[in-house]
Amino acid sequence: MRNIGVPYGLKVSSLRSDHAIVVDANGNPLKTHLKTVFVSMPTQVAHQLVQDINELPTNAELIESLVFCLLSTFSIEESPNFQLYLDTDLQWDAAYRLSKDDEIAALQYQSISAVTKCLKDKWVSLPINQSATIQEMQTAEIEFVPENILDFWNEFTTDFNQCQIYVVELLQSIFGGIHLSMILLWVKSKVSGEDLMKSSLFLSCYKEDLESPKFSKQERADIEYFSKRLSALRECLNHLSGQ
């Protein structure tokens, strides 16, 4: 879905004066990723969506707006039932499986300081997990993330609502499952979007120079662009969560 209708604007809902729909420059209602019309939203939420998609480059996909992804999904889902699978997914979290290279591991460790601060003496460094399934881990005798760490994160997410759980799933699809702990911290505003982005580059080994803490010009531009998308998502998520 191309961002071809800019600038987008608001139109007061015919059903509720405190709700609005998003319309394109021709007055046509914004469509979801499944081409259905968005339901009306509280005006403040709709305004956040308009702001974020209007900031996208004109040739960008609408799904580059994480606010669009969130609101589009909940405009379609009548009875959302998203779930977290932490006991399984955390087995691939790179926060506990740092590089065998000491220099790279040191930078990776710095990038997850928020995780180690939360876990304190619970944090562990385990062997890399290249298995595709839990069964493969068992067969290969790959060490599992300890129960006390799993218990911590299960308790940490006890009060996550459906929007927050969906956002975890959304960010996992973007950053990959190896960044789960940092994503959970981001959802609860414990780390910034910039923190999450930088940690992602180190943990996924996508950074151009893994043995240097400095980022290239392109990496800095990517961090800045996506941090804005994450910031807009957090504002929207906080509003939907009543914060």
N, C-alpha and C positions, 0 to 999 in steps of 0.2 A: 504494500500500500504506500504509494508515493505521497509525499507531503505537498500536494499540488493545489490545495485550497487556501493557501495563506493570503492575507492574514485572517485567522479565525476570530470569531467573536462570540458573544453570548446573546441568547434570546430568552426572555423570561418565559417560564413554563406556563402553559394555559391551565395547568392543574393546581399549581402552588406558586404563590408569588415569591416565596423564598427559595425556589428551585429554578434552574435554568437548563437550557440545552445549548450545545456548542454548534455553531453554524459556520460554513465556509464563506468566502468573499461573495458568493452568489446567493447566500441565504439558505443553502441546502444543509440539512442536519448532518453532523459528522457521523460516519459509519464505524462500527466496531471492526475488528479484524476478521469477523465472519460476515461482514457486509450488512449486518442488521443495524437499525438505528439505536443510538445510545438512549438509555432511559434518562429522564431528567435527574439532575443531581443538585444537592445544595449549592447555592450560587458560589460560595467560597471555593468549593471543590472544583466546580466547573471552571472558575477563573484560574485556578492553578493549572488545570489541563490546558487552557488556552495559552497561558503564559509559556508553558513548556514547549508546546508544539510550534508556537510562533517563533521560538528561539532556534528551532532546528534549521539546518541549511535547506534551501528549497528543493534540493535533489535527494534529501534524506528520506528514509522510510519512517512512517509514523511510529512503528514499533521501536524506533530508537528513543522515543520518549517513554521512559519507564512508567510515568504517570498514565500515559495512554494504555500501556499494557495492563496495569492494575485495574483501571476503571473500565476498560473494554471487557476484561474478563468478568468483573462483577456486574456488568451490565447484562451479560449473557447468562451467568450462573444464577438460577432461581433458588437453589438450595445447595450452596457451596459446602463441600466437605473435604477440604484439603487437610492433609496429615503430614506430620514429621516422622521420619524414620531414622532417628538419630543413632540408635544402637548399631544399625547397619551402616549408614552413610558416613559416620565418623571414622570408620575403619580406614577410609581413604583420605582422611584429612591430613594434608601435608604439614600442618602445624605440629604434628607428632612424628613426622617422618622426614627429617631434614636431610639435605644432601650429604653424600659420603665425603665430598670435598670440604675440608675444614673452613676455608675462606668463604665459600658460598654459604655453608651452614651458619657461619657467624652472622652474615648479613640477613639470612632468612630468620634467624633467631631474633635479631633486632626488629625485623618487620612484624613479628607476632608478639611484641612486648605486652600488648593488651591482653592476649591470651594467657601468657605466663603470669602476668600480674593477677589475673582472676583466679587461676588455678593454683598459684604458689607452689607448694611442694608436691602437688598432685601431677604437675606437668611431667611428661616423659618424652624421651626421644627413642623412637622405635625404628626397626629396619624399613626400608622402602617396600611398599606393598604394590606389586605388579600383577596381583591376581585380579581376575574379572569378577569373581563371586566369593561369597563367604565360604562355600564348599571348597573352592580352589585354595583359599587361605588355609583352611584346615588341613587339606592334603599336603600343601607345601610347608606346613607348620610355621606360617607367618604369625608373629606375635600380635595379639589383639590389643586394642586400646583398653586400658584397665577399667574395671567397673566403676571405680570411684570418679573417674573423669566422665564416663557416660552418665552416672547419677547426677553429677554437677550440672551438665547441660540439659538433662531432662527436667531438673528442678528449675533451671534458669528460664526454660521456655513454657513452664506450666500455664502462665497467664497469656500466652500468645493467642490473639484472636484469629479469625479466618483470613483477614487481610494480611496480617503479619506472617502467617504460615504460608500463604500464597507467595508473598514477597521473597521468603526464603527459597522457595522452589524456583521462582523467577530468576533470582540472582545466582542460584546454583547452575541454572541452564546457561547463564552468561559467563560466569567465572569458572564454572566447573565444580565438581563435588569436593575437590581437594581444599577448598577455602571455607568450609562450612562453619568452623568456629568463629572466624572473622566476620562472616555474614551474620551469624546470630548476634554478635556484639554490635554490629552496625544497626540491626533492626531495633535494638534497645538503646541506640544513641550512645554507645560506649566507645565507638570509634567513628572517625569521619569517613566520608567517601574517599577522600584523598588517602587516608590510612589504608582503606580496603584496596584501593587501586594499586598502591605501591607494594603492599604485601602480596597481592596477586601476581605482580610481575616477578617478584623474587621466588615465590613458592612454586609457580608454574614453570620457572626457568625460561620465561619469555623475554626477560630483560636482555638488551643488546650486550651489555658488559656485566655479567653476573658477579664479577669479582670487584666491582666498584659500586659505591653507594650513590654515585651521580647518575642522573638520568639524561638521556639524549634529548635534543630539541623536540623530536617527534614524540618521544615518550612523555615529555612534559605537556605537550599539546593534547595528547590523548587523555592524560590524567586530568587536565583542566576541563576538557569537554565532558568526559563521563562523570566527573565529580559534580558538575552542574546538574546532570540528569539525576544523579543520586540525591542531591540536595532537594530537588523538586519533589522526588518520590518521597523523601522523608517528611517534608511538609505536608504532603497529601496524606500520607499514612498516619501521621500524628493527628491530623484533623479527623480522619475517619475513626481513629481510636479514641477520640474524645479528649486528647491532650491539649 
